[in-house]
């Protein structure tokens, strides 16, 4: 997740770093917004944008990975193990934390007189492993299918890619949103179906970057299209289709908003690059490089901050302060861990 869209000899591009920073900030805001009892109107509107966080990450991963040519062993060693090892280690940390915090609930749910101790711990591990980090099973399953998708994009025409994306959009987005029945179910975290449901975003990132089918360069038009599904929700109409089209990661409005917000961030970043000096650029790169580590540990720290400062935040309507505090604190913490040879494996 740290490679930029560049050749070995060309400078690192700003766009991917900006996308990572915006996406991880939205992830933290998503998980802190519900803590505050009386958020302000602006924060409530930004909360609607939190749904863009996961699509941005997935599209960026597709843009960075699908164009590369690597052997299977090199790919799995570089990509999959890089995610799998910290995922396992932080699962154990989360198990210890939750066991101490919710001891009686966990004992009642996973441990019993008729259940073996080994099975109980395995069950507890798998629950935390697959549910506390639902994004990781999803992105990991996409990584497993990446070598196959690379074969597709290498031989696919632009029409082939658009046909694939069109089918995905109808089957995984439009029909579940409109009907939500057993035939077209709304997606829930699922290791097996994740590559199907999120492959469209994965391929969209590649198509937007490499095939450049969306050639709008006007920043105002791009951000207006990106915000359009969320602005619709402000209209005084009692309609689920109008108000709910961008309330899920895979809903039609979210797909539209994600694509154009992704392009907006890339376009704006490209124009800003010439105005950013080297020290600022290094800071942006460091913050971006900490995003995966921040994602891994933010769940525990959100609970800690909630317990320590929630009363202050509710009094002073500090929902922005809460999100910004957690974001800054965790980013600095992860950057420091990355400077320690042994511990940097925990937050790659």
C-alpha positions as CSV (number, residue, x, y, z in Angstrom):
1,X,0.0,0.0,0.0
2,X,3.1,2.3,0.0
3,X,4.1,2.1,-3.6
4,X,3.3,5.1,-5.7
5,X,2.3,5.3,-9.4
6,X,5.7,5.9,-10.7
7,X,8.6,4.3,-12.4
8,X,11.8,3.6,-10.6
9,X,13.5,6.6,-12.1
10,X,10.6,9.1,-11.7
11,X,9.7,11.1,-8.6
12,X,7.1,9.8,-6.2
13,X,3.7,11.2,-7.0
14,X,1.7,13.1,-4.5
15,X,-1.8,11.8,-5.4
16,X,-1.6,8.3,-3.9
17,X,-0.3,9.7,-0.6
18,X,-3.1,12.3,-0.4
19,X,-5.7,9.6,-1.1
20,X,-4.3,7.4,1.7
21,X,-4.3,10.3,4.1
22,X,-7.9,11.4,3.3
23,X,-9.1,7.7,3.4
24,X,-7.6,6.9,6.8
25,X,-8.9,10.2,8.2
26,X,-12.4,9.3,7.0
27,X,-12.0,5.8,8.6
28,X,-11.2,7.3,12.0
29,X,-14.1,9.9,11.6
30,X,-16.4,7.0,10.8
31,X,-15.6,5.3,14.1
32,X,-15.5,8.4,16.3
33,X,-18.6,10.2,15.0
34,X,-21.0,8.0,16.9
35,X,-19.2,8.7,20.2
36,X,-20.2,12.3,20.3
37,X,-23.9,12.9,21.4
38,X,-24.4,16.2,19.7
39,X,-22.2,16.6,16.6
40,X,-22.3,19.8,14.6
41,X,-23.9,20.1,11.2
42,X,-20.6,20.2,9.3
43,X,-19.4,17.1,11.1
44,X,-22.7,15.4,10.3
45,X,-22.3,16.2,6.6
46,X,-18.7,14.9,6.7
47,X,-20.0,11.8,8.3
48,X,-21.9,11.1,5.1
49,X,-18.5,11.2,3.3
50,X,-17.0,8.6,5.5
51,X,-18.5,6.0,3.2
52,X,-15.9,6.9,0.6
53,X,-13.0,5.7,2.8
54,X,-13.0,2.0,1.9
55,X,-13.7,2.6,-1.9
56,X,-10.7,5.0,-2.0
57,X,-8.4,2.4,-0.4
58,X,-9.6,-0.4,-2.7
59,X,-9.4,1.8,-5.9
60,X,-5.9,2.9,-5.0
61,X,-4.8,-0.7,-4.4
62,X,-6.1,-1.7,-7.8
63,X,-4.4,1.3,-9.5
64,X,-1.1,0.4,-7.8
65,X,-1.1,-3.4,-8.2
66,X,-2.9,-4.4,-11.4
67,X,-0.3,-2.8,-13.7
68,X,2.7,-4.6,-12.1
69,X,4.2,-7.9,-13.4
70,X,5.5,-10.1,-10.7
71,X,5.9,-13.9,-10.2
72,X,3.5,-15.6,-7.8
73,X,6.0,-16.2,-5.1
74,X,7.3,-12.6,-5.2
75,X,3.8,-11.2,-5.2
76,X,2.6,-13.3,-2.2
77,X,5.8,-12.7,-0.3
78,X,5.7,-8.9,-0.8
79,X,1.9,-8.3,-0.6
80,X,0.1,-11.1,1.2
81,X,2.6,-11.8,4.0
82,X,3.0,-8.0,4.5
83,X,-0.6,-7.9,5.4
84,X,-1.0,-11.3,7.0
85,X,1.7,-11.1,9.7
86,X,0.7,-7.8,11.3
87,X,-3.0,-8.8,11.0
88,X,-2.3,-11.9,13.1
89,X,-0.2,-10.1,15.6
90,X,-2.7,-7.3,16.1
91,X,-5.5,-9.8,16.4
92,X,-3.7,-11.2,19.4
93,X,-3.4,-7.7,20.9
94,X,-7.1,-7.1,20.3
95,X,-7.9,-10.4,21.9
96,X,-5.9,-9.5,25.0
97,X,-7.5,-6.1,25.2
98,X,-11.1,-7.3,24.7
99,X,-10.6,-10.2,27.1
100,X,-9.5,-7.8,29.9
101,X,-12.2,-5.2,29.1
102,X,-15.1,-7.6,28.5
103,X,-14.0,-10.7,30.4
104,X,-17.4,-12.0,31.6
105,X,-19.1,-11.5,28.2
106,X,-16.2,-13.3,26.3
107,X,-16.2,-16.1,28.8
108,X,-19.9,-16.6,28.4
109,X,-19.8,-16.5,24.6
110,X,-16.7,-18.5,23.8
111,X,-15.9,-20.6,26.9
112,X,-18.1,-23.2,28.5
113,X,-17.9,-26.5,30.4
114,X,-18.8,-28.5,27.3
115,X,-16.3,-26.8,25.0
116,X,-12.6,-27.6,24.9
117,X,-10.3,-24.9,25.8
118,X,-8.4,-25.2,22.5
119,X,-11.6,-24.8,20.5
120,X,-12.7,-21.9,22.6
121,X,-9.5,-19.9,22.0
122,X,-9.5,-20.8,18.3
123,X,-13.1,-19.6,18.0
124,X,-12.3,-16.4,19.9
125,X,-9.2,-15.8,17.6
126,X,-11.2,-16.3,14.4
127,X,-14.0,-14.0,15.5
128,X,-11.5,-11.2,16.2
129,X,-9.4,-12.0,13.2
130,X,-12.3,-11.8,10.8
131,X,-14.6,-9.3,12.4
132,X,-12.5,-6.7,14.1
133,X,-10.5,-6.1,10.8
134,X,-13.2,-6.8,8.2
135,X,-11.3,-4.6,5.7
136,X,-8.3,-6.9,5.9
137,X,-10.1,-10.1,4.9
138,X,-11.6,-8.1,2.0
139,X,-8.3,-6.6,0.8
140,X,-6.5,-9.9,1.4
141,X,-8.9,-11.8,-0.7
142,X,-8.5,-9.2,-3.5
143,X,-4.8,-9.7,-3.2
144,X,-5.2,-13.4,-3.7
145,X,-7.1,-12.8,-7.0
146,X,-4.7,-10.0,-8.2
147,X,-2.5,-12.3,-10.3
148,X,-5.6,-13.5,-12.2
149,X,-6.9,-9.9,-12.6
150,X,-3.5,-8.9,-13.9
151,X,-3.9,-11.4,-16.7
152,X,-7.3,-9.9,-17.5
153,X,-6.2,-6.3,-17.6
154,X,-3.1,-7.1,-19.6
155,X,-5.2,-8.6,-22.4
156,X,-8.4,-6.5,-22.0
157,X,-9.5,-3.6,-24.1
158,X,-11.1,-0.6,-22.6
159,X,-14.4,-1.9,-23.6
160,X,-13.7,-5.2,-21.9
161,X,-12.9,-3.4,-18.7
162,X,-16.0,-1.2,-18.9
163,X,-18.1,-4.3,-19.6
164,X,-16.7,-6.0,-16.5
165,X,-17.3,-2.9,-14.4
166,X,-20.8,-2.4,-15.8
167,X,-21.8,-6.0,-14.8
168,X,-20.3,-5.5,-11.4
169,X,-22.2,-2.2,-10.9
170,X,-25.5,-3.7,-11.8
171,X,-25.1,-7.0,-9.9
172,X,-23.2,-5.8,-6.8
173,X,-24.5,-2.3,-6.4
174,X,-27.7,-1.4,-8.2
175,X,-29.8,-4.5,-7.8
176,X,-29.0,-5.1,-4.0
177,X,-29.8,-1.4,-3.3
178,X,-33.1,-1.5,-5.1
179,X,-34.4,-4.9,-3.9
180,X,-32.3,-6.2,-1.0
181,X,-33.7,-9.7,-1.0
182,X,-32.0,-13.2,-1.0
183,X,-31.5,-13.1,-4.7
184,X,-29.7,-9.7,-4.6
185,X,-28.5,-9.4,-0.9
186,X,-26.8,-6.3,0.4
187,X,-23.2,-7.1,1.0
188,X,-22.0,-8.1,4.5
189,X,-18.3,-8.8,5.4
190,X,-17.6,-12.2,3.8
191,X,-14.2,-13.6,3.0
192,X,-15.4,-15.7,0.1
193,X,-17.6,-13.1,-1.7
194,X,-15.3,-10.1,-1.1
195,X,-13.4,-10.5,-4.4
196,X,-16.7,-10.5,-6.2
197,X,-18.2,-7.5,-4.5
198,X,-15.1,-5.3,-4.4
199,X,-13.5,-6.3,-7.7
200,X,-15.3,-3.5,-9.4
201,X,-13.6,-0.9,-7.3
202,X,-10.3,-2.7,-7.7
203,X,-10.6,-2.5,-11.4
204,X,-12.0,1.0,-11.4
205,X,-8.8,2.3,-9.8
206,X,-6.7,0.8,-12.6
207,X,-9.1,2.0,-15.4
208,X,-9.2,5.6,-14.0
209,X,-5.4,5.8,-13.8
210,X,-4.2,3.7,-16.8
211,X,-7.0,3.9,-19.4
212,X,-8.1,7.4,-18.4
213,X,-11.7,7.0,-19.5
214,X,-12.8,9.9,-17.4
215,X,-11.1,13.0,-18.9
216,X,-12.7,15.7,-16.8
217,X,-10.0,18.1,-15.5
218,X,-12.1,20.8,-14.0
219,X,-11.8,20.5,-10.2
220,X,-15.1,22.3,-9.6
221,X,-17.0,19.9,-11.8
222,X,-15.2,16.9,-10.3
223,X,-16.0,17.8,-6.7
224,X,-19.6,18.8,-7.6
225,X,-20.2,15.3,-9.2
226,X,-18.5,13.6,-6.2
227,X,-20.7,15.5,-3.7
228,X,-23.9,15.2,-5.7
229,X,-25.2,12.0,-4.0
230,X,-24.6,13.5,-0.6
231,X,-26.2,16.8,-1.5
232,X,-29.3,14.9,-2.6
233,X,-29.7,13.6,0.9
234,X,-30.2,17.2,2.1
235,X,-33.3,17.7,0.0
236,X,-36.7,17.6,1.9
237,X,-37.9,14.4,0.2
238,X,-38.9,11.2,2.0
239,X,-37.3,8.8,-0.5
240,X,-34.9,6.0,0.3
241,X,-33.6,6.1,-3.2
242,X,-32.7,9.8,-2.9
243,X,-31.4,9.7,0.7
244,X,-29.9,6.3,0.8
245,X,-28.0,6.0,-2.5
246,X,-24.7,6.8,-0.8
247,X,-25.1,5.3,2.6
248,X,-23.3,2.0,2.0
249,X,-19.8,1.2,0.6
250,X,-21.3,-0.5,-2.5
251,X,-24.4,1.6,-3.1
252,X,-24.8,3.3,-6.5
253,X,-24.3,6.9,-5.2
254,X,-21.2,5.8,-3.4
255,X,-19.7,4.3,-6.5
256,X,-20.3,7.5,-8.5
257,X,-19.0,9.7,-5.7
258,X,-15.9,7.5,-5.1
259,X,-14.8,7.5,-8.7
260,X,-15.0,11.3,-9.1
261,X,-13.6,12.0,-5.7
262,X,-10.7,9.7,-6.5
263,X,-10.1,11.6,-9.8
264,X,-10.5,15.0,-8.0
265,X,-7.8,14.1,-5.4
266,X,-5.4,12.9,-8.1
267,X,-6.0,15.9,-10.3
268,X,-5.8,18.4,-7.4
269,X,-2.6,16.7,-6.1
270,X,-0.9,16.8,-9.4
271,X,-1.5,20.6,-9.7
272,X,-0.3,21.2,-6.1
273,X,2.9,19.2,-6.5
274,X,4.9,22.2,-7.8
275,X,4.0,24.3,-4.8
276,X,5.1,21.7,-2.1
277,X,8.7,21.9,-0.9
278,X,10.8,18.9,0.0
279,X,10.3,19.0,3.8
280,X,6.5,19.2,3.5
281,X,6.6,16.4,0.9
282,X,8.5,14.2,3.3
283,X,6.0,14.8,6.0
284,X,3.1,13.9,3.6
285,X,5.0,10.7,2.6
286,X,5.5,9.8,6.3
287,X,1.8,10.3,7.1
288,X,0.7,8.3,4.1
289,X,3.2,5.5,5.0
290,X,1.6,5.3,8.5
291,X,-1.9,4.8,7.2
292,X,-1.9,1.0,7.3
293,X,-0.5,1.0,10.8
294,X,-3.1,3.6,11.9
295,X,-5.8,1.4,10.6
296,X,-4.6,-1.6,12.5
297,X,-4.5,0.0,15.9
298,X,-7.2,2.7,15.7
299,X,-9.9,0.5,17.1
300,X,-8.3,0.2,20.5
301,X,-7.4,3.9,20.7
302,X,-10.9,5.1,19.8
303,X,-12.2,3.2,22.8
304,X,-9.5,4.6,25.1
305,X,-10.1,8.2,23.9
306,X,-13.8,7.7,24.3
307,X,-13.4,6.7,27.9
308,X,-10.9,9.5,28.8
309,X,-12.2,12.6,27.1
310,X,-15.8,12.0,26.0
311,X,-17.4,14.3,28.5
312,X,-15.1,17.2,27.4
313,X,-16.0,16.6,23.8
314,X,-19.7,16.5,24.4
315,X,-19.6,19.8,26.3
316,X,-17.6,21.6,23.7
317,X,-18.9,19.9,20.6
318,X,-15.4,18.7,19.9
319,X,-16.2,16.0,17.3
320,X,-13.5,17.4,15.0
321,X,-11.1,17.6,17.8
322,X,-11.6,14.0,18.7
323,X,-11.0,12.8,15.2
324,X,-8.0,15.0,14.6
325,X,-6.5,14.1,18.0
326,X,-6.7,10.4,17.3
327,X,-5.5,10.8,13.8
328,X,-2.4,12.9,14.8
329,X,-1.6,10.8,17.9
330,X,-1.8,7.5,16.0
331,X,0.1,8.8,13.0
332,X,3.0,10.0,15.2
333,X,2.9,6.8,17.2
334,X,3.0,4.6,14.1
335,X,5.8,6.7,12.6
336,X,7.9,6.2,15.8
337,X,7.2,2.4,15.7
338,X,8.4,2.3,12.1
339,X,11.7,3.7,13.2
340,X,12.3,0.7,15.5
341,X,13.8,-2.3,13.6
342,X,11.8,-5.0,15.4
343,X,8.6,-3.2,16.0
344,X,8.3,-1.8,12.4
345,X,7.0,-5.2,11.3
346,X,3.9,-4.5,13.3
347,X,3.0,-1.4,11.3
348,X,4.4,-1.9,7.8
